[in-house]
Amino acid sequence: MEIVASTPDERLARDWSLVLIAAGIACRVDRRGDGWDVLVDARDTGPAATTLADYDRETTAKPPPAPVAAEYGRTWAGVAMGLVVVFISGLAGPRTPSSALFRAGEAHADAILAGEVWRTVTALTLHADPPHLLANLATGTLAATAVCWAVGPGVGAWLLLAAGAAGNWATAAFASPGHRAVGASTAIFGGLGVLVGLEIVRRSRRAWVPLAAGLALLGFLGTGERADLLAHLFGFVAGILGGSALAAAPLLRSRPGQWLLALAALGAVGGCWLLAIQHAAAT
């Protein structure tokens, strides 16, 4: 008999012998010094060597695939969103009795519950005065950039828009009658909630850590003297729900796809403003 394979591992040698026996090739395993030999008849050497080579190829561990980045990466979408807010706020002006656009777009609880749901979106682009606008620009650009860095500009834009609109609608439903509100802060805290939701799902342990951090920021940034705490809280909760729901989904890496979604979100804002203007003109 001839040696067809050798190994210092007895278990591997026994596995090889079982493979050959299963292939109909007679063999035996002999110990030689510190190793183990698998022997076959001389006429079976070729087929045995081929059979063992095929077995080794099938059982050799493949290197793990390169980890897929969990983030979309750098984007200027947060800055672009800030410029859109500045543009619309500039057109509408500050809160004054003479500002028809402001009155048409603010989040008026009674009007929202009566069916003017577009106000939940238009109100996100209005600000009471320049200090209000500047404060939201500073925090909002950072929050929007962080969200879009994580999930992409298109998906991020829709998450921010949905969380902000949901927060404004819930506030209208639970606030006192006649409640009025404006500002991007509801969407900003929605973005914070999105980041918390993503981290809660993606962490295998200690998922309470990002939630505690998010609540601390909500308490620190969202409870000022003029802050609409209810809207901030509802936006934050809506963001957590959106981020948690999206965390397990595959990341959309197509740049054209992301920017098409971003343009669609911009179109949704424009459509809500068109509805607001048409309704104001008709009443």
Secondary structure, DSSP 8 states (H G I E B T S, - for coil): -EEEEEES-HHHHHHHHHHHHHTT--EEEEEETTEEEEEE-GGGHHHHHHHHHHHHHHHS---------SS-----HHHHHHHHHHHHHHHH-SS-TT-HHHHHHSEEHHHHHTT-TTHHHHGGG--SSHHHHHHHHHHHHHHHHHHHHHH-HHHHHHHHHHHHHHHHHHHHHHS-TT-EE--THHHHHHHHHHHHHHHHHH-SS-THHHHHHHHHHHHHHS-STT--HHHHHHHHHHHHHHHHHHHTS-----HHHHHHHHHHHHHHHHHHHHHHHHHHHH-
